[in-house]
Amino acid sequence: MRRRIIGSLMAAAFIAAGTGIAALAAGGGYIQMESGKKENQVRISLDFSGDREFGKYMEDIGAVQVDLALETPEPEDITRAEFTFEASIQKDPDVKIRDGIFLEDTGRFSIFLAGNGTGDGLFNGGKKLELGVLQTASTEDITLRVERIAAVAGEELVFETDGGRETEFLLKATDPGEDQGENGGSGDGDNSGNGDGSGGEDGNGGDPGDGDGSGDDGTSGDGDGTDGNTGNGHGNNGGSGNGSGNGSGGSYRPVKSTGFICPQVSARETAGQWIQTGEDWQFRFSGGAMAMDCWIFKGGEWYHMGADSLMDRGWHYQKETGNWYYLRENGAMKKGWIQLSGIWYYLGTADGRMAVGWQSIGEKWYYLNPAEPVPVPATDPVTGQTVQSTEGQLPYGAMYQNRKTPDGFMTGADGAWME
């Protein structure tokens, strides 16, 4: 049921993009901004109550991101931009990640919030979420503009839009002699450090029958090194603000993150930095947005970031192309031979795609199962009942060993065609 809901939402978004109809919006924007209790503070909320189609499924939302542009004549005009999450968010045990970061060189501010997959979702059964307050100080007036809103349900990026429907918000210049003093709350404290780092190179290894050994993750070749990436932590502070605004007008259209849809043979380095969150990793683009549901190319390696913004590991299916990829424990995409649970697979050395059918590799021919296993009726040995089973069938992409291919050729113990 949940997948059907998510699918219908995504379809509605693409229909809206193609026809210019605001299918996911009904009367106004999704961001509410209003004056805070102190000067140059703005209180920010997400509100989907006016969206009948999307608002019904708020209990599924597990992560949200709001990207703001703080526009002044020069970026250095802004001397302070700090965010404090609402106390209810800071104390919520179901909130796993909360982050507010200002990129001084671009004047962009990103707010990111993710739950731990339990409870009633970030919106706690409602349709409005009070995020917190943004405190600013500037020698010139600041025009606060929404650039992007994204929401994740389950493992799908179900909603992503630009700020075309949102009203701009004006924050007045601060008197240079005025003491901004207090902030509106306390945060997690700053902690930063970044570096691409790199793990050991796997190497493609020899033919699976050559006995070159395997790494800790079962891949052929030299095995994985430890990824040396480090990230920056997050600190939260700020207050509330002045001015007012409640989004309306504009038109809906989906926007894409600055990432790659699929790995490429060659690509430019993705600008941004790694962020460590517990045992997981995220990637923040240099423009401020968190990488979500896309590939990034960093340190000569490909990584895939899930719709929840966390780095993926293991098998990854690319729905746009129907290709499979394998991501090592350090997240880097594997190439060449890989053995998992005693079965060999081959991942292209150019783009990492899992190969199927006949493949010429190292002057030998191998046959990699091009058919998905099909469940067939079988008798459960314990209960005696008839069940659907794929036992005895090779997984998709598995190398044939000591068996005859569908077109009548025999393979040896090393998987190579026996001429």
C-alpha positions in Angstrom: 0.0 0.0 0.0 2.8 2.4 0.9 4.6 1.9 -2.3 1.5 2.6 -4.3 1.0 5.8 -2.4 4.5 6.9 -3.1 4.3 6.0 -6.7 1.1 8.0 -7.2 2.7 11.0 -5.6 5.8 10.8 -7.9 3.5 10.4 -10.9 1.5 13.4 -9.9 4.8 15.4 -9.6 5.9 14.5 -13.1 2.5 15.1 -14.6 2.6 18.6 -13.0 6.0 19.2 -14.5 4.8 18.2 -18.0 1.5 20.2 -18.0 2.3 23.2 -15.8 -0.5 22.2 -13.5 0.2 22.6 -9.7 -1.0 19.1 -8.9 0.7 19.0 -5.5 -0.2 22.4 -4.4 -3.6 24.0 -3.4 -3.6 27.6 -2.6 -0.2 28.9 -1.5 3.3 27.7 -0.7 4.6 25.2 1.7 6.9 27.4 3.7 5.5 29.8 6.3 7.7 32.6 7.6 6.8 35.2 10.2 8.5 37.6 12.5 10.2 36.2 15.6 10.4 37.8 19.0 13.7 39.5 18.4 15.0 41.8 15.7 16.2 40.1 12.5 14.7 36.8 13.4 12.4 34.8 11.2 10.3 31.8 12.3 10.1 29.1 9.7 7.5 26.3 9.3 6.6 23.7 6.8 2.9 23.5 6.1 1.2 20.9 3.8 -2.3 21.5 5.2 -3.4 23.2 2.0 -2.4 20.3 -0.1 -5.1 17.7 -0.1 -3.3 15.2 -2.3 0.1 15.2 -0.6 -1.0 16.1 2.9 -2.8 12.8 3.4 0.5 10.9 3.6 2.5 13.0 6.0 2.9 10.1 8.4 5.3 8.6 5.9 7.7 11.6 5.7 11.0 10.7 7.4 13.3 13.5 6.1 12.9 17.0 4.9 15.3 19.6 3.5 14.7 23.3 2.9 17.3 25.4 1.0 17.2 29.2 1.4 19.0 32.0 -0.4 20.0 35.0 1.7 20.4 37.7 -0.9 22.4 40.9 -0.3 24.5 43.1 -2.6 27.7 41.2 -1.4 27.9 37.9 0.5 30.2 39.5 3.1 27.4 41.8 4.0 25.9 39.0 6.1 27.7 38.8 9.4 25.5 36.3 11.2 23.2 33.5 10.1 22.3 30.9 12.7 19.4 28.5 13.1 17.8 27.1 16.3 15.4 24.1 15.9 12.2 24.1 17.9 12.6 22.7 21.4 10.1 19.9 20.5 12.5 18.8 17.6 15.6 19.0 19.8 14.0 16.8 22.4 12.3 14.4 20.1 13.9 10.9 20.4 12.7 9.9 17.0 14.8 12.7 15.3 18.1 11.2 14.1 19.6 14.2 12.3 19.0 18.0 12.6 21.3 20.3 10.8 21.3 24.0 9.9 24.3 25.3 7.9 25.2 28.7 6.3 27.6 28.8 3.4 29.1 32.2 3.5 30.6 32.2 0.0 27.2 31.5 -1.7 24.8 33.0 0.8 22.9 29.8 1.0 21.3 28.3 4.1 20.2 24.7 4.3 17.9 23.1 7.0 17.9 19.3 7.1 15.9 17.1 9.4 15.7 13.3 9.4 13.9 10.8 11.7 15.0 7.3 12.7 12.2 5.5 11.0 10.0 5.1 14.1 7.0 6.9 15.5 4.5 8.9 13.4 7.1 10.5 11.1 8.5 14.0 11.4 5.1 15.6 11.3 3.8 13.5 14.2 0.6 12.7 12.5 -0.1 16.4 11.5 0.5 18.4 8.4 2.5 21.3 9.8 6.0 21.2 11.2 7.5 24.1 13.2 11.2 24.0 12.2 12.6 26.8 14.3 14.1 30.3 14.0 16.8 31.9 11.8 18.8 34.7 13.4 20.6 37.1 11.0 22.8 40.2 11.2 23.8 42.2 8.1 25.1 45.6 7.0 22.5 45.5 4.2 18.9 44.4 3.9 18.5 40.6 3.3 16.0 39.2 1.0 15.2 35.6 2.2 14.1 33.4 -0.7 13.1 29.7 -0.7 15.1 27.8 -3.4 14.2 24.2 -2.7 12.0 21.9 -0.6 12.4 18.2 -0.6 10.7 15.4 1.4 11.5 11.7 1.7 9.0 8.9 2.5 10.5 5.5 3.2 13.3 5.1 0.6 11.8 7.4 -2.0 12.2 11.1 -2.7 8.5 11.8 -3.0 8.5 15.6 -3.2 10.9 18.1 -4.5 10.1 21.6 -5.7 11.8 24.9 -6.2 10.6 28.0 -4.3 8.5 29.4 -7.1 5.4 29.4 -5.0 7.0 31.0 -2.0 6.8 34.6 -0.9 10.1 36.4 -0.3 10.9 37.6 3.2 12.8 40.9 4.1 15.2 41.2 7.0 16.4 44.7 7.7 20.0 45.8 7.9 21.5 45.7 11.3 23.0 48.8 12.9 26.8 48.2 13.1 26.8 49.4 16.7 24.0 47.2 17.7 24.8 44.2 19.9 23.1 41.2 18.6 24.1 39.4 21.7 22.0 36.4 22.6 20.9 33.7 20.4 17.5 32.0 20.8 18.6 28.7 22.0 21.4 26.2 22.2 22.7 23.7 19.8 24.9 20.8 19.2 28.1 22.8 18.9 30.3 23.1 15.9 32.6 20.4 14.7 34.1 20.5 11.3 36.7 18.7 9.3 36.7 17.4 5.9 38.9 15.5 3.6 38.2 13.2 0.7 40.3 10.4 2.0 40.5 7.3 0.1 40.3 3.6 0.6 42.5 1.0 -0.9 41.9 0.1 -4.5 40.1 -3.2 -4.9 41.8 -4.2 -8.1 39.9 -6.3 -10.6 41.6 -9.5 -9.7 42.0 -12.4 -12.1 39.5 -14.8 -13.4 37.4 -16.2 -10.6 39.0 -19.6 -11.1 42.5 -18.3 -10.8 42.5 -18.3 -7.0 43.8 -14.7 -6.4 41.9 -14.6 -3.1 39.2 -12.2 -1.9 38.9 -9.1 0.2 36.9 -8.9 3.5 33.7 -8.2 1.6 34.2 -11.2 -0.6 35.3 -9.2 -3.7 38.1 -10.5 -5.8 41.5 -8.7 -5.9 43.1 -6.9 -3.0 40.1 -6.1 -0.9 38.9 -2.8 0.4 40.9 -0.2 2.3 39.4 2.0 4.9 37.7 5.1 3.6 39.5 8.1 5.1 36.7 10.6 4.5 35.8 12.8 7.4 32.9 15.2 7.6 31.8 18.2 9.5 29.4 17.9 12.4 26.6 20.4 12.9 25.8 23.1 15.3 22.5 24.8 15.9 21.7 28.2 17.4 19.7 31.1 16.5 16.4 32.8 17.5 13.3 34.1 15.9 13.1 37.1 13.4 11.2 40.1 11.8 9.2 40.6 8.7 6.4 38.4 7.5 5.4 36.2 4.7 3.3 33.2 3.7 3.9 31.6 0.3 1.5 32.0 -2.5 1.5 32.3 -6.3 4.1 31.0 -8.6 4.0 27.6 -10.4 5.1 24.2 -9.4 8.0 22.3 -11.2 10.3 19.6 -9.9 14.0 20.3 -9.6 17.0 17.9 -9.4 19.9 17.8 -7.0 23.3 18.5 -8.4 24.3 14.9 -8.8 24.5 12.2 -11.5 21.5 10.0 -12.4 23.9 7.2 -13.4 27.7 6.5 -13.1 29.6 7.6 -16.2 32.9 6.4 -17.7 34.4 9.7 -16.9 33.2 12.7 -14.9 34.2 15.8 -13.1 34.8 15.6 -9.4 31.6 16.4 -7.5 32.0 19.6 -5.5 31.1 19.3 -1.8 32.1 17.5 1.3 31.4 14.4 3.3 29.5 14.5 6.6 29.7 11.6 9.1 26.5 10.9 11.0 27.1 8.1 13.5 28.1 5.1 11.4 26.6 6.6 8.2 27.8 9.2 5.7 26.1 12.0 3.9 27.4 14.3 1.2 26.7 18.1 1.1 27.0 19.8 -2.3 29.1 23.0 -2.4 25.8 24.9 -3.0 24.5 23.7 0.4 22.0 21.0 -0.6 22.3 17.5 0.7 22.9 14.8 -1.9 19.8 12.7 -2.1 18.8 9.9 -4.6 21.8 10.5 -6.9 25.4 9.4 -7.7 28.4 11.5 -6.8 32.0 11.2 -8.0 34.6 11.9 -5.4 38.3 10.9 -5.1 38.1 8.9 -8.3 35.3 6.7 -7.0 31.5 6.6 -7.5 29.1 6.6 -4.6 25.3 6.5 -4.4 23.4 8.5 -1.9 20.0 7.2 -1.0 16.7 9.2 -0.9 17.3 9.5 2.8 20.6 11.2 2.1 22.6 8.4 3.6 25.4 6.6 1.6 24.3 3.3 0.1 26.1 0.0 0.5 25.7 -3.4 -1.1 23.6 -4.0 -4.2 21.9 -1.0 -5.8 19.3 -1.1 -8.6 19.1 1.9 -10.9 15.5 2.0 -11.9 16.1 4.6 -14.7 18.3 2.1 -16.6 17.5 -1.3 -15.1 21.1 -1.8 -14.2 22.6 -3.3 -11.0 25.7 -2.0 -9.2 27.5 -3.1 -6.1 28.8 -0.7 -3.5 31.5 -1.8 -1.1 31.4 -1.3 2.6 33.1 2.1 2.3 30.4 3.0 -0.3 32.7 3.1 -3.4 31.3 1.3 -6.4 32.9 -2.0 -7.2 34.3 -3.0 -10.6 35.5 -6.3 -12.0 34.8 -9.7 -10.4 33.0 -10.1 -7.1 32.1 -13.2 -5.2 29.1 -13.1 -2.8 27.8 -16.2 -1.0 29.9 -18.4 -3.2 28.5 -17.0 -6.4 30.6 -14.9 -8.9 29.3 -11.8 -10.6 31.1 -9.4 -13.1 30.8 -5.6 -12.8 32.0 -3.7 -15.8 35.5 -2.1 -15.4 34.3 1.0 -17.3 31.1 1.9 -15.5 30.5 -0.8 -12.9 27.3 -2.2 -14.4 26.6 -5.8 -13.6 27.1 -7.8 -16.8 24.7 -10.6 -18.1 24.8 -13.0 -21.0 28.0 -14.0 -22.8 31.0 -11.8 -21.9 34.6 -11.9 -23.2 36.8 -11.2 -20.2 40.6 -11.7 -20.2 40.6 -13.7 -23.4 38.0 -16.2 -22.0 34.2 -16.4 -22.5 31.9 -16.5 -19.5 28.1 -16.8 -19.3 26.3 -14.7 -16.7 22.7 -15.6 -16.0 20.5 -13.0 -17.9 17.2 -14.3 -16.5 15.5 -13.4 -13.2 14.6 -16.5 -11.1 11.0 -17.5 -11.5 9.1 -18.9 -8.4 7.6 -22.3 -9.2 5.5 -24.6 -7.0 7.5 -26.8 -4.6 6.8 -28.9 -1.6 7.9 -27.6 1.8 10.0 -30.4 3.4 8.8 -29.4 6.9 5.1 -28.7 6.5 4.5 -30.7 3.3 2.6 -27.7 1.9 2.9 -26.4 -1.6 4.9 -23.2 -1.7 6.5 -21.0 -4.4 10.3 -21.4 -4.5 13.3 -20.4 -6.6 15.6 -23.1 -5.1 18.1 -24.5 -7.6 17.9 -21.4 -9.9 20.8 -19.1 -10.3 20.4 -15.5 -9.2 20.3 -12.8 -11.9 23.8 -12.1 -13.1 25.4 -15.2 -11.6 28.2 -16.9 -13.4 27.6 -20.4 -14.8 30.0 -23.0 -13.4 30.2 -26.7 -14.4 26.9 -26.4 -16.2 25.5 -26.1 -19.7 24.3 -22.7 -21.0 20.8 -22.3 -22.5 22.4 -22.3 -26.0 24.2 -25.6 -25.4 27.8 -24.7 -24.4 29.5 -26.2 -21.4 31.3 -24.1 -18.7 34.1 -25.4 -16.5 34.9 -25.1 -12.8 36.3 -21.6 -13.4 33.2 -20.6 -15.3 35.0 -20.3 -18.6 33.6 -21.8 -21.8 35.1 -25.2 -22.4 36.1 -25.1 -26.1 
